[in-house]
Amino acid sequence: MKKITAIIADDEKQLRLHLKNKLNQIWPELEICAEAENGIEAVKLAKKYKPDIAFLDIKMPGKSGLEAAGEINTICRIVFITAYDRYAVDAFKNEAIDYILKPVEDTRLEKTVNRLKKRLAVDNRQADNSEDINHILKKISETISTKPENKYLQWIKAQQGDSIRLIPINEITIFQSTDKYTAVFSKSKEYLIRKTIKDLETMLDPEKFWKIHRGTIVKVSAITKVSRSVTGRYIIKVKEHEKPIIVSRSYIHLFKQM
Amino acid sequence: MVINDYQKHTAGALVKEYSLVTIFNIGIAILLWLLLPDKDSFLMFLIRAQLIGHSICTACNILFYFFKPATTFIQIFLLIICILAGSMTGMHIFDLFFDSTLKNYFFTVLIVGFFFGIIISYFFIIQGKYSQLKIEKQEEELKSISLEKENIQANLKLLQAQIEPHFLFNTLSTVLSLLDTDSKSGKKMLENLTQYLRTSLNHTRNETNSLKQEMETIQSYLDINKIRMGDRLNFKIEIPKNLYNISFPPMLIQPIVENAVKHGIEPKVEGGIVSIKVSGIVSDKENVLKIQIADTGVGFDSNLSQGIGLENVKNRLEALYQDKSSIIFETNNPSGLKVTIGVPYEKDNSNNC
């Protein structure tokens, strides 16, 4: 009978070693043919060795275990390794995907190994409906993403001498276009950026930032006073900013709702 | 938003005001009735006093509504005009309807009206100021309550954010695996974890630390990660000995170091370096402690959310030092992020030990 082979991918060497030892005790017939320390390497090794099983840690640099699985689940059966991802574990259970919890416990690992043996006896490939699996993997990776990406701009990058300053968006009160650049006002300081008011308009949260003039965007919560001039124009004052700003006629409707 | 913030006259306030004026007018009527020698019926006195008093009050309301006087000087000036105009109008209306001997006491009435007018108007101004003070006080109380609430919530969030389950479980699995292969390293790691947890948990009880203790906690955290990540993580901490004993809020910069490892180095295949540099800048005015946390990690995207940890650091800096603190984010060269925190500090007076 052909020997069953596996690869282990985990960015922590100590944990790879540990899992390898444990597997050795519980499943001595299993041959670990390669070890990967990141997701990219895992994909490469899986393609090279075509193992029966790939043990993939979910959180890895380069490519996450979920991303790597999406590329190699037609080659081998996937077993995920995870330390603490409640959502992922729930999803794995629901979708009957194999997983190992860190720290690795003997009894649990035995259970997983027994199930793997049974499944491999029937069919040594992952389920045929790989498209479904990919869909599930994508869904899981969205729910456990550690990098909460935001739809709107969260930081403004501005050149300051040799370095690039990152200004949190909620500290900015005014964007104002000048000849070539856009001036950004934050905590009584002024920075210049290349992004135009037109660019910024679509990148900023319209609930928090209002364009009040062709060349001006202000933070709504930084407006301290709204007054009307004799001619009926709206004039606003903004926190930490002495000069009053005139609201262009085409944007007056923003203030009339108040 | 303040568009029209001048005292708003609600219907209730107006009723109260006019009732008070009515009572006051009765008083004036009685006084004049007793004082003046040429006795007419008390009813005449009463009607006349009511007419004058209410005219003054109405004049005040109209004038103050339109002019919104800013200074006390203008207020008094307007008040005098109101009293003069109100007295004249009141007396004129009275004369139109009633033929009384009181007509002869034009100046006496004017002077008495003036005198009482000033008193009652002043009474109203003081009352207005008092109620405004009350409102301000209430607002202040409300603000402090919501601030307290925010603090509690921030603490709770901090606790959740600080001891990240992922980190805890990962560390425990490493410790467990080390017990089989390298028990000495496992023991060391457990010690580091204990130190880290102790400071993390103590923080919620608002204890103060020395800068040295804070750096030791950071060292523990980095040591744990060093064992986990091996060659992928390197770090250095530079702190001058004379700054060891200055007091420093616990877990203030820890979240930044954790961010550097978690979002900077960990996602990078080849890993990187975290460097922490503390320096004290002494000047005549105040001493500034500068703490720089730099990593050579992946840096970050403009759309990356600030995260609870960072938001907490900013809130705590604000709460502890107001505008005396600073936090600057820059890109690090050649890659990664550099965070510089500046806070004022008291020079250590204890003997150097």
Interface residues (C-beta under 8 A of the other chain):
Chain A: D11 E12 K13 Q14 L15 L17 H18 N21 N38 I40 K59 P61 G62 A83 Y84 D85 K102 P103 V104 T146 K147 P148 E149 N150 K151 Y152 L153 Q154 W155 I156 K157 Q160 D162 S163 I164 R165 L166 I167 P168 N170 I223 T224 K225 V226 S227 M258
Chain B: M1 V2 I3 P165 H166 L168 F169 N170 L172 S173 T174 L176 S177 L178 D180 T181 I227 R228 M229 G230 R232 K262 H263 E266 P267 K268 V269 G271 F300 D301 S302 N303 L304 S305 Q306 G307 K314 I328 F329 E330 T331 N333 L337 K338
